[in-house]
Amino acid sequence: MTSLSPVRGHFRPTLVAVAHGSRDPRALPAVRTLLERVRAARPGVDVRLGHVELNEPLLADTLAALRGGRGRGEVVLVPLLLSRGHHVKHDLPAALAAAPWLHGTVAAPLGPHPLLTDVLHARLQEAGWPAPDTEPAAPGTRAATPAAVVTGQALSAGSSVEVGRTAPSAMTAPTQVRPAAAATRFHHPGTAVPRPAAVVLAAAGSRDADSGRDTVRAAALLAGRLGVPVVPAYASAAAPSVPDAVDGLAALGIDPRRIAVASYFTAPGRFAGQTAAAAPWIAAAPLGPHEAMARLVLHRYDEAARALRTSAAPPRPFARAS
């Protein structure tokens, strides 16, 4: 895992956490509680909140409130977003460029990262994972259903459902796992043997290819943790949907009553509710204000703050999450 050591010295840029925003009344309290955890963990850092849309304060207003004083203030925008997409690549850098009184940078999105795997696993356990009659296989035992990120033809073999196929440009062919490869490359000693189970990782979805790759990588981390197949699915802009992913897993012989939905959303909202409602068994809660989420926010802040301190380059987003 990447080091989580904090940035050292007296260089403490303002941390502006950037949430997407939601009409769901539970979203804003969840984000605020998360930032309370961040402040408690790093009391010497000024932590602020801005939204892309739908909630106040909007990001532009948060940055405007930092205007004043001598010189340019330092700031790190930390996206409370889970993949590289349009907001991270374009909207946040544009907002920072429109605030010339600030010297800053945009941190990597929260995901993918092993700390998110910790939170996803914890939320699944809270919802009732694993099924009571799931037993771990002995090391070296071949399972009927391998632990894998199941995408593309790996789920559609013998079925009309092309699970893992995304909207144009959202995912490239190398991310697809074919059935023969899945049976050998992704076997995991902890795979459920007597009655296989699986997880659908429900995400927002994006037409950005990097966003699709990031979600697949997050699914791979979760598959490695759980030892069962994990299928990325999307609420919009990409395919498969959660119902299609469930159908594809069922076509492989997995009982839908043993298919859980993991909620790959920072906070409650329309997409989180929509994907949870499609769960045939348990649906985990969104990531929310978990302690590991606060640690991850600070980790992304520290990565970006180090780069800001040592580089005179213009503000830019991180190219890849670590």
N, C-alpha and C positions, 0 to 999 in steps of 0.2 A: 504494500500500500504506500502511496505517496506520503512523505513526511507531513505531519500536521503541526510542525513547530511554528510559533507565531513570529511575525516580523519583529526584529529587534531594534533597540534604540528609541529615539524620541520622534521618529517619523511615524505619525499616526494620521493618515488621511481620513477624512470623513467617509464613513461607510453608508452609501445609499443603497438600500435593498429595493429592488425594482420588482414589484408583483404585477401580474397581468391585470388583475381587477376582475370583479364578478358581481352580478346582480344578486347572487345568493347571499343572504344576510349573515351566513356563518363564515363566509370567506374572510372578511376583514378582521374579525376577532381572532381567527386562527393565525393570520399573518402577524397581527400585533403581538400575540402570545409568543410566537416564534422569535420575534425581535426582542421581546423582553428577556428571553433566554440568552440571546446573543449579547445583550447589554450586560447581563449578570455575569457572563463568562469573560467579558472583556470590558471592564468598567472604564478604562482609559480611552475608549474609542467613541466618538460621536456617531451614533447610529440613527439614520433617518429612513423614512419610507416614501417611495413614490410609486405611482401606478402608470401602466401604459394606457389604460382606459377604464371607464366604468366606475371607479372609486376615487375618492379624494384622500390625500393630495395626489394630483397628477405629477408625473415626473418633472415636467417643466416648472411647476410651481415649487417643488422641493429644491430644484437647482437654483431658482430665482431667490429663494430664501437664504441661500449661501452667499449671495452677493454682498459685498461690503468689506471694509477693512483694507489694509495695505497689501499690495501684490495680489497674486493669484492663489486662491486656496486650492489645496489638494483634495481630490475626491476619487473614490473607487466605487463604480456602479457594480453591484452584485446582483445579477439576474436571479430571481427566485423561479427560474424556469429550468426545465429538465433536459433540454437539448439545444443544439445549435440550429436556429431557425431565423426567420425574418426579423423578429424583434431583437435578438441578440446581435445579428450581423449588421442590421441597418438602423432600426429605430433608436436603439440606445446610443450608438456612436453619433447619430445625427442630433440627438438631444444634447449630448455632451459638446458637440461642435457648436451648437447654438448658445452655449454658455461660455463665452471667451474669458470670463472672469475666473474660470476654474481651470486648473491643470489636473487632468485625470485620465482614467482608463476604464475600460469595461472588462470585468472579470469573466472567466469562463462560466457557462451555465452550471447548475448544480450537478447535472448528470452527464454521462454516467459516472458512478463512483461506488466503491464498496460500502461506503457509509449509507448510501441509498438502499443498497441491498439489505443492510442491517434493518433499516426502517421498514422496507417492504416485507421482510420476513416477520418482523414483530407485529405488523398490522394483520398479516395473514393468521398468525397465531392467535391474536385477539379475536379474530372472526371464527376460529374453530379449526384451523389447520394444525396437524394433518388429520385426515379421516381416522377414526378410532381403529379400524382394521387394517391400516397400512403398516406393513412391516418392512424394515430395511433388509436389503439383500446382503448375503455374505460377500466379502470381497472376492472379485473374480467371477461372480455369478452373472450370467447374461440375463438381462431383464427382457420381458416381452416388449416393453416400451422404453426406449433409451432416454436418458436425460439429455436434452438437446434444446437449442433454440430451433423450433420447428417452423420453417417458413417454406414458401413456394411449393415445389413438387413433393417435398417431404410429407406434406399433409394432403396433397391433392391426388396422390397415387391411388387409382381406383375410385376416385371421387370427382364429382363435377365442381367441387369447391376448391378454388385455387388459393388456399390460405397462405398468407405471406406475400402475395402479390400486392404491390402498392400502386398508387396513382403514378402517372408518368413522372419520371425523374426523381421519385421519392426514395428509391432503393436500387442498388445495382445488383447485377446477377451474382457476383461473388458472395453476397450475404445469404444466398439460398442454400439450403441443406438438402441433398438428395437422400432418399430412403436408405440406400446401401451404405452411404457414408455415415448417416445418423446412427446406424446399428453398430458401427465399429468405433468411430471417432469420439462419440459423446457418451459412451457407457460410463456410468458413475456408480461406485460401490454402494451408495445409499439409495439407489433407485428402488421404487416400490415394486415388488415382484408379485405378491399374491393377487392384489387388485390394483392395477395401475391408476394413478391420479395424474392430474395435469393442472397447469395454471395458464390463464390468459392474462397477459400484462396489458392493461387498458391504458392507452395514452391519448393525448389530444389529437395528434396527427398533424402533418405538415407536408407541403409539396417540396420542401427543401431536402435534397438528398442527404446532407449531413445530419439533419434531424432524424431521418429514418435510420441511418447507420447508428446514431447514438442510442436510439431506442432498442435496436437489435442487440447492441452491446450490453445495455442494461438487462435485457432478457437473458443474455448469456450468463451474466453474473448471478442472476437469480436462479437459473437452471443449475448452475454449479453449486449453489448453496443448498437448494432443495433436493437435488437429485431426481427431478422429474422433468418432463418436457414443459417448456415455457414458450407460449406463442405470443408475439407482439400483435396487438390489435388496436384499432383507432376509432375515435369518435367522429372524425371528419378528415377530409382532404387526402386520405390514404386508405388502403385496404389491407387486410380484411377488417370488417366490423367485428365486434365481440360475438354476435350471433353466428357469423360465418366462421369465426375461429372455433367456436364450440362445435359447430356442425362438422368441421374438418377433423377435429380431435375425435369426435364420436365415430366418424368414418374409419378411423384407425382402431376402433374397438374400445375406446375409453368411455366408460359410463358417464354421461353428462352430470349425474349426481355426484361425481367425484372431480368435477372441473371447477376450480376456484377462479375468481377474478381478483387480481391485484390492482389496486388503484394507483396509477402512476401520475398523480396530480398533487401539486403542492398543498392545495386547500380545497374545501368543498366548492362545488359549482355545477353548472348545467351539464358539462361533459362527464364529470365524475358521477353525478346522479344517473345520467343516461346509461352509462356503461355498467354501473352497478345493478341497475334494474334488469339488465340482460343476463345476469349471472344465473346459471341453472342450479348452483349450490351456494356456497358462501361468497360474499363480496367483501373484501377488506375496505377499511376506511382509507381516505387519502392520507398522504404522508404526514401533513400537519406539523404541529409544534413539538416534534420529538427532539430529545436531547441530541441525537446524532445529526439531526438537521441543523441545529444551531452550530455544532462543531463544523459541519460542512460549509455553512455560510462563512464562518471565520477562516476556514482553510482557503476558500476561493478568494476572500479578501486579502489574506496574507500573500498568496501567490501574486496577485495583481499589484499589491503595495510594494513588494520587492522589485518588480519590474518597473514600476513608476519611479521608484527612488533611484534606480541605477541606469535608467534610459532617458534620453532626451528626445526619443522618437515621438511623433504625433500620436494622439490617442487612437487606439485601435483595439478591437476585441481579440481575445485569445483565440488562436487558430484551432485548438483542440482541447477538450477536457481531459484531465489526467486522473 
